Amino acid sequence: MLSLNEIQDTAVAQTGLSDFGDPSYQEGLTVLLTALNDEARLNSRGDAFITQRIVGYLAQRLQVEDWYRRHPEIEDVPIEAPLIGLGLPRTGSTALSMLLAQDPEVRYLRRWESVQPCPPPSTVQGIDPRIPPDKGEMIGTRYHVPGDTHGPMECHELMALSFASHIFQSFAQVPSYSRWLVEDADLTPTLRYQRRVMKLLQWGEAARTWRLKCPSHVLWLDALDSVFPDARYVMTHRDPADVILSVAELYADIIGSFTDNIDRPYIGRLNIEHWSLGMRRALEFRSAGADNRFYDIDFRAMQADPIGEVSGLYEWLGDALTDEFTARMHSWWEQAAAEREPSHCADPAEFGINLDHVRPLFADYADAAVRWTTHNPIERRTN
């Protein structure tokens, strides 16, 4: 793995540019590179993949700053009242974000632009070369730009431009970086830079309300609130014992292709620690006066009546559910249901997970989730 200066010099050489913008990204990149060198035990494929990825993020920062230098009016693009999806992963949030993306009146982060936001999509004539012509990128044993390449992507890639993102711990075993991310990192500059990139992506397009989604945002809600003070949130819920093992298995699938020394019990502990901490922080944030900014959806309700749940969300938002939007949601859901593969669950023992020990760590959250999903959210909007 290259050093900080070497990896930055590589990005400069690739782009011919030299301004990386706000230097706060260097803290996370330094912590990450140290962890990758000292802890990750990458194989040759992992080293090549992650090095290329880091250089790519730096190259995109250089290009973002160059676009702003040549077009300072990009800063004037408004980002108002985004709806941000968050919560535990594997709670139906991906299906929800896909349904919301069927609304032609909203803007979301498209898969093909998330890793490579430059050039701004409005400046590209014809078919954008970033749109993959096939199934996309194979990471682990799964394609990670699957199906609808125009579908919504989580915020991880935009946050990775500042090197403070959960995405890196899904690529490699980097415990010191993972600790820094939730204990010492200030995510405010990261999210502020995400907002900067969102303005670039929207520049030249008709103004539309953003729909974002990132389960990890539960870990830094205070920072998110400082950058998007008018944001509203949709939070999806499911029994944590049904979630943690699935997330750990996904991590292992990716990490296992980049190292010959995978530590599954570590991956299990990491996910339990981060997601239980995230739920505690969500409880604190909501109880401090933000509860009326949340709409809550239970996983089972989402599975039983997805269009009805979106309808309730739109009523809470005060937005209209058009016939076109409704028809597109029905079409997507029917197609997704026909293509859905049977779920598979690993042995918890492989990850050192005792599900009976997991539930108490989430007990306060689980009690609150029952209350949140049975309380009438329409009343909250008017109180």
Disulfide bonds with the S-S distance in Angstrom:
none
